[in-house]
Amino acid sequence: MLKWIVLALVLVPLVLLALAVRPVLARLPRLRRAQRRADEATALREAAESLQQRAEGLQSRLETTQQRLTVIKARRGD
């Protein structure tokens, strides 16, 4: 009889723990997918920032080139 009580005192908490952990384990694939998407979004944001900086640099070069072209045209009398 004592053996059954000890066995129940050990098994009941383990079963309750398993029942509590089961929903968390079921959500792990979705959590991993969400983490992967967050990482991809971070990489895309960094790429977009890099492209923005490059576009600003190109805009600056374009403005400089237009100013030089205006000076050249003014010198030529066009």
Secondary structure, 3 states (H helix, E strand, C coil): CHHHHHHHHHHHHHHHHHHHHHHHHHHHHHHHHHHHHHHHHHHHHHHHHHHHHHHHHHHHHHHHHHHHHHHHHHHHCC
